[in-house]
Amino acid sequence: MERKYLLGNEAIAHACLESGVDFVSGYPGTPSSEVIDTLRVQPDRSCYIEWSVNEKVALENALAAAWCGVRALCTMKHVGLNVAADPLMTSAYTGVTGGLVIMSADDPFAHSSQNEQDTRCYAHFARVPCFDPASVQEAHDMIRDAFLLSEEFGLPVIFRPTTRICHSKGDVELGPAVTSTRKGEFHKDPRQYVVIPAHTRILHKKLNEKQPAIRKRLVERGLNRFEVRGTAAIIASGIAASYVRELLPAGVSFMKIGAYPIDEEWLGDFVRKHEKILVIEELAPEVEECVRQVAGCVPVFGKKNGYAPYEGELSPASVAAIMEKAGFLQKNPYPPVQPVPDIPARPPILCAGCLHRSAFYAIKKVYKDAIYPSDIGCYTLGIQLGVVDTTICMGASITVASGIAHSGETRDVICTIGDSTFLHTGIQGLLNAVYNGANMTVVILDNRITAMTGHQPNPNTGVTACGVESPPVSLEALCRACGVTFVETIDPYDVTGMVNILQESKKREGVKVIIAKQMCVIMARRTGVKRGRYMVDTETCNGCGTCVRYGCPAIEFSDEKARITDLCNGCAVCADLCPTGAIVRGGKR
Amino acid sequence: MSSSFDILIVGIGGQGTILASNILGEACLIENRHILGAETHGMAQRGGSVESHIRIGGEHGPLIPPGQADLLISFDLLEALRYSHYLKPGKTMVINRDMVHPTSVFTHKLVVPDEEEVIAALKKFDLRLVDADELAIKAGSPLSQNVVMLGAASSAMPLKPESLLEAVKRLVPKKTIDINTKAFELGRKAGGPS
């Protein structure tokens, strides 16, 4: 036994090693990314690990490995499960022989996401078990249970931590890592693995027949448990159970839901022992709906009667307020306090020297009155520069652009998409736009890496998750193969060159692709690229503010003069833009 | 009710708040105490406002309720003001005497309070201002500012300074141990009760 202070995702990764995981795949997405990022740098790793190109691809790979009898883990964020929903739904029918754990990390409050969907609803929909940890230690401990349950019932198991598990820390009790001796072997069984109608009807029945035993097992394993302490009871799940535990008054009963499906008979027995029930859970009323089905005339307080919110993240303070409102707490121990008003916000911002900023600048200069669909990545921050009009889901920049272009909208349409997002789900949209004759420009913001989620490599990087060299894909050849005839690659730090190419694309009909290629500035710094800093010659600066409006965090303005701080990464774009030539190379790095 | 000692560390993405949290975690392991934390990862780190919750002796959730923190460490004056409602009145706030203006202040010409105004607004707390940049340079590297700040806050924490220093030595890159040891000690001298 060893005790370490770990991030939730690091503890989850370690638990997978303790379970002797054989096969790992996934697509990066906050808050899930650090699980594979931790596993892929382990020195004595015996398992296979890949960053897949998207979540559907990742899950199908992991499913196949589990069909071959080895233990597989597949990681993604909640919205990634939408992409992987197709294999998920039918994998519940085919089942698995080796354990398959699908980690889909939810993000209540959308700290880093486009929505607040609840993975537990997918588990319910697919009829597969789902684990919902309440703490970092529990997330660690549940991984073992998840693999065992998956193998016992021959079903994929969903593991659903939230941001406050993945990105929380704790002193975690760890077990020893295990080296697996399993070797994958595929046993042909078309009735199991070929889901033609005749087979799938039988498989669906088998899936349904497994459910009662799963419900019972989750109680037997102590994943769902209760303490009767009085006539009122609180039922909570996930991290909300930890918040309730902190506040629970003496004499109030407590039920903790750690896994689904919930055994309704067992739940009903508990509920009927009480005079009133409060249900506290984040996002969807998964537990509450179950409680209401068995409650009969016992009053239930929760989301459905306005005591708890359907959206956002819970916290100790909001849980205390819910408990007080529902009459489960006499006095709120956390009286509300007000933040100091009117402090200028400090949102995340594109880095000093980021290639996206200069690409956006050039786009805005040439396409002044245009529609700018965009996509998911660091460059979504281009909203601050007025060049992001839409973002919905991965790959939807190109498809939204072609939809707008075909709608009768007369303004130009120019969309932006990162290299990793293009390879994830952008290619099909491009193929479709060319095939159907859309009139639009696609700018691929090519920084050679999946930057936003923590710099994971992708097929464009030239290296795999485990550091093995691989042939980098040619984005140019890929676009040409889709039928695009105007494909130009340019360094976006060369603003003049980028403007010229954009002007050229503006004159042409059809789908045009511009690849704005420059290394992510964080990677450039890490790999030792030294560009030197720039500074403002205050004699020459006339205070016109052109550089300030460029929006670079390294540029400040005081006493009617611009100033460049030590955040400068030396991209030199501001020096290009300055009308008086006051920005010059200099200053030490 | 929680009996933990709750520390909020705030700053700007990239200033090293995560390492500071890891050092506190390691110090708790050394003293065989429980600890819980919650922090900002992902895109929010890109130059945005970041917060790291640390609960020494924490048993349940990792989040500190507003108004309940026992100690606040801020790497920036403006961030100290932004998160000041988290701290119990009268408790210690250790602040780096530096203010990075959000870029929106320049691009949208927003009004930002100056150092004197920030200090005046925080007068109900036990303020300890630290020139972390100057002390870090004195220690040998401007990158050791986060360790200066921990040193400065160490006298207000229920952890032994030896445990904190040992944790610093375990977690910083080997070739910077001497610099960071000096940074911790300079911070500790500067951050004593005023």
Interface residues (C-beta under 8 A of the other chain):
Chain A: R3 K4 Y5 T30 P31 E34 H111 S112 S135 V136 R164 C166 H167 S168 K169 G170 D171 I239 S242 Y243 R245 E246 L247 S315 P316 A317 A320 P333 Y334 P335 P336 V337 Q338 P339 V340 I343 P344 A345 R346 P347 P348 I349 L350 C351 C378 L381 Q384 M452 T453 G454 V548 R549 G551 C552 P553 I555 E556 F557
Chain B: M1 S2 I12 G13 S21 N22 G25 E26 C28 L29 R33 H34 I35 L36 G37 A38 E39 T40 H41 G42 M43 A44 Q45 R46 G47 G48 S49 G58 E59 H60 G61 P62 L63 I64 P65 P66 G67 Q68 L78 E79 L81 R82 Y83 S84 H85 H101 P102 T103 S104 V105 F106 T107 L110 V111 V112 P113 A121
